[in-house]
Amino acid sequence: MSFLSYILAALAGIASPVQAGASSELNKTLTGPIWSAAFVYLSGLAGVLLIQLVVRQAWPGARLFNNDVPWWAWTGGVLSIASTLTGLTLAQRMGSGLFTGTSLTASLITSIVLDKFGLVGFKPHPISSLRATGAGLLIAGIWMIAKS
């Protein structure tokens, strides 16, 4: 794994609570999570299209409707609606630390299970005692953040 991979993953992690806060503020202004989410996704689409102008990746053509694509591979956008709506309705109310920590902990525990069983395209990785301990420490950390 390259050092750049870790940097990019860290930048994505930095962007997550900032995005939740910005979306929450938009939600307060527009007074409705559905319209706020629509504008979040429209701005995201605009950003992806601008990146496409620079990268100039070829249109997938027939691959877009390839029957070899598992049904669940098409659910990413729909699943992201849950995190977007949750972020814009709860992030400011819970606070960035508790909201992000809870989201991250749930994501990591889910990731450990996905890795264990090799689900949704991941290669299987056993649940080691270190992974289980790390998950337990995350849960303890959330408890400590919530109590402070």
C-alpha positions in Angstrom: 0.0 0.0 0.0 1.5 3.3 -1.0 1.9 6.3 1.3 -0.3 8.3 -1.1 -3.1 5.8 -0.5 -3.0 6.6 3.3 -2.9 10.4 2.6 -5.9 10.2 0.3 -7.8 8.0 2.8 -7.0 10.5 5.5 -8.2 13.4 3.4 -11.5 11.6 2.8 -11.8 11.1 6.5 -11.2 14.8 7.0 -13.8 15.7 4.4 -16.5 13.6 6.1 -17.2 15.7 9.2 -16.7 18.9 7.3 -19.3 17.7 4.7 -21.7 16.7 7.5 -21.4 20.1 9.0 -21.9 21.9 5.7 -24.8 19.8 4.8 -26.4 20.4 8.3 -26.1 24.1 7.8 -27.7 23.8 4.4 -30.5 21.8 6.0 -31.1 24.5 8.6 -31.3 27.1 5.9 -33.6 25.1 3.5 -35.6 23.7 6.5 -35.9 20.3 5.0 -33.6 17.3 4.6 -35.0 16.1 1.2 -34.3 19.4 -0.6 -31.0 19.7 1.2 -30.0 16.2 0.2 -31.0 17.0 -3.4 -28.8 20.0 -3.5 -25.9 18.1 -1.9 -26.1 15.4 -4.6 -26.6 18.0 -7.4 -23.4 19.8 -6.3 -21.6 16.4 -6.1 -22.7 15.6 -9.6 -21.5 18.9 -10.8 -18.2 18.3 -9.2 -17.8 14.8 -10.7 -18.7 16.2 -14.2 -16.0 19.0 -13.7 -13.4 16.3 -12.8 -14.5 14.3 -15.9 -13.6 17.4 -18.0 -10.1 17.1 -16.7 -9.6 13.3 -16.5 -11.6 12.6 -19.7 -12.4 9.0 -18.8 -14.1 7.1 -21.6 -17.9 6.4 -21.4 -18.4 2.8 -20.2 -20.7 2.0 -23.2 -21.9 -1.6 -23.2 -20.0 -2.3 -19.9 -22.6 -0.1 -18.2 -25.2 -2.8 -18.7 -23.0 -5.9 -18.4 -24.8 -8.8 -16.9 -21.7 -9.7 -14.9 -22.3 -6.8 -12.5 -23.8 -8.1 -9.3 -27.1 -6.5 -8.4 -25.7 -5.0 -5.1 -23.0 -3.1 -7.0 -25.7 -0.6 -8.2 -26.8 0.3 -4.7 -23.9 2.6 -3.6 -25.7 5.8 -4.5 -28.9 4.8 -2.8 -27.0 3.6 0.3 -25.2 7.0 0.5 -28.6 8.7 0.9 -28.8 7.3 4.4 -25.5 8.8 5.5 -26.3 12.1 3.8 -29.7 12.5 5.4 -28.4 11.3 8.8 -25.5 13.8 8.6 -27.6 16.8 7.6 -30.2 16.1 10.3 -28.0 14.9 13.2 -24.4 16.1 12.9 -24.9 19.5 14.4 -27.4 18.3 17.0 -25.0 15.5 18.2 -21.8 17.4 17.7 -19.1 16.6 15.2 -17.1 14.4 17.6 -20.0 12.1 18.6 -21.6 12.0 15.2 -18.4 11.3 13.3 -17.1 8.9 16.0 -20.4 6.9 16.0 -20.5 6.8 12.2 -16.9 5.8 12.0 -17.2 3.1 14.6 -20.3 1.6 12.9 -18.4 1.8 9.6 -15.3 0.0 11.0 -17.3 -2.7 12.7 -19.3 -3.3 9.6 -16.0 -3.4 7.6 -14.6 -6.1 9.9 -17.7 -8.2 9.3 -17.6 -7.6 5.5 -13.9 -8.6 5.6 -14.5 -11.7 7.7 -17.1 -13.1 5.2 -15.7 -11.6 2.0 -18.9 -9.8 1.3 -19.6 -7.1 -1.4 -16.4 -7.8 -3.3 -13.9 -7.7 -0.4 -11.3 -10.3 0.0 -11.8 -12.4 3.2 -9.7 -11.3 6.2 -10.1 -13.1 9.5 -11.2 -11.3 12.6 -8.1 -11.3 14.7 -7.9 -10.5 18.4 -6.3 -7.2 17.5 -9.2 -6.3 15.2 -11.8 -7.3 17.8 -9.9 -5.3 20.5 -9.7 -2.3 18.2 -13.5 -2.4 17.6 -14.1 -2.7 21.4 -11.8 0.3 22.0 -13.8 2.3 19.4 -17.0 1.5 21.2 -15.4 2.6 24.5 -14.2 5.8 22.8 -17.7 6.6 21.7 -19.0 6.1 25.2 -16.2 8.4 26.6 -17.0 11.1 24.0 -20.7 10.9 24.7 -20.1 11.2 28.5 -17.9 14.3 28.3 
